[in-house]
Amino acid sequence: MSPQKESSPLLQDFDKTVETPDTKAEDDIRKEYSIDPKYTEIILQPFEYYQKLPSKNIRRKIADIFNYWYRCSKEDIDRASTAMHGLHNASLIIDDIEDGSDMRRGQPAAHIQFGVPLALNAANYVYFDSVKRIIEEKNDEATPEDRLKATLEFVNAMMVMHVAQGMEIFWRDENLKGTNSKDSKTFQHIPTEQEYFDIIVKKTAGQFVMLSESLKERSKTLYKDQPALSAHVLASSMGYHFQIRDDLLNLISNTYEAGKGFCEDITEGKYSFPIIYTLNRYHEKDGIGIDKAARLLEILRMRTTDRALKKEAYDIIEESGAFEYTKNVLREYHGKIGREVLRLGGNPVFVEHMDIFAEVF
């Protein structure tokens, strides 16, 4: 039997440290990096401002719809919908800055009210706080792998939404660099309809999927683990419908005009679904079609608040058939959503909240 090798005094000290950690030191570190609520109350003013603005509570209604199948506790559904509502409002703060929007739900945007630096900081804080909540809200039985998986899924979803927002900004700003010529370079950065579905619309669809998945994780019903009962397609379709409908209503709804102004997407120079349809339909044609596409791009480039110019752009969009085309796409998604609800066994809560997905005529 070989003699047992003695460890060095240094290793012995290290072993003792591992076996009996200095909990007081750990507590001191936590205390050092804890945040006094009085400071977060100050820096989160832009975020709380949006939290208090009038809201249709869309995300709570979506949560209620999915919870008919998932049967989560009231505490769980409150937590999930509140977290997603907060995340949504944080994203709106950043969107309004990046889009140059001065109004939000009929009131001055957060960056107008509190300044760009504080507004940006508040939104970023909420993003990080959301990651922290995901880790902390996992139950005691969750393994480190479970917590890591949930965190990575959240981070990936946020990255997808940032890519979508970033590409929307890129396409918009490339047009701002353009000229009033009618050559092919003028139209080279117009997104296609397929790119809209592949990239832009995923900002909203991603939030709906995240909310559904969050509730599914808390569920103890068959809908949690049965692939055939997955609500992923339904959540994604709801998000697509909601965003396309929002794009349409921004241009044709009196209610939206009261909250954000007449045709606000034109002022933002935004490539919304009806505008993408119009530009792609017209710029592929010769003569008057090219003229109309070039003129619409020119007005978008102006970032104008002039009602007469925006009405001119509106008329070009309407003449292209974009509004009717958009309504037809919405009807297709409306039918797809209905079929998915039936496939999952029906849902009386969905029927109660049909107004979210009402067809636009």
Steps between C-alpha positions, in 0.01 A plus 500: 500500500654827388532777754231771482634817349457798725359815352688824537397747770368725221272225366388413851394859553324496164313180591382654824376805313299285262346293779413796720430802281501840657128569482550838663729604213241383244229696677724807502552467123124468440439803717768697317335433164139533613305801380310736724138517370504879527749509212314256274185704561680802359665337199186305401278807470483478116399134524238556772364787290420254219369244746236751611389610153158372381534147366276237345677232708552291187767282655282417799220398264742283303617341827139429600439331164796264537430438865168337411718209387794534740295548822768697683428664835383860513834593655690341211287659230522841668877468520542389139268759345638781718857409404413495129306826526803661665738359240271632227495850651878499532527411132258782415730752670786393275276472192373855548856632520616302196189591299502868599147477641394794714170349618396178670133424571407865469772623737861622452739210448724404793815648343316828440379507860821384673776535242666237282777389743273425798239335275759271340649411836160408643415274207836322519458450875165328441660268241764387751242476778298267277795260475543513878132421554514197269785354704341579837149382411602145418376275780734339751495173306644664189852386415775742393445363148129595519587853605765533229260368234229750601750785499642406159149473352418849627828647374453336160145638470627848591776472239245404232290805592807725485592364157145574383508854638852554369416393146190720503722794600762407239249490214340825614831684539638375170204673337586819693839497328338469158429756234190579300625314192309208351789266425533150644716617796206701633302181552772255602431513876124451490425184704294234326178362643689180584761699691222667694374158612849360558633794699290807580181341633694273736533790745138452601467128430801437724333668796183292460703178476704596809180558697353166392822313581527672838155371599569156355804465726274553803228264374424154632256403224550281193559815296841538666672191358292375206649623167165448329348749744764769447362853482812640332337535157197669655713748698708582193193545280343729760814713500509521120133597484537758777799674334353507149172631641691766693679606181168537321322684780788747532407623154121473496374519861359815657576352842868464414502852361376631835778316685801545272397741228389460138690222319786505751685219316543737204657761728734231636595394147406149604473202268171364630316218324273716276793726409722204409223363277456837327871556435558148366190510280576840348877499459484183289288685244610753241380858459240614750567207736865599539393862549263410782750274676769767477262766632395283795866438587565873473222582748619226738848650477368840610382368842228759456220600736326696224149360466468580129821311416397205715159499330679484165695197620180345639333539159791328324475208744122477462518513117744209499239273659719457810219547749280234343796267458591543868142426604508179298823392670338573837202284406739214420666529840162540667397166352832338595462617861146362514608163363783475753263579788266223384792257456595561863147416614325838488530791740208708639746763630623553145140567395471764776807681367427470130521881468882471507488304177190649341519530126546853368247598235 
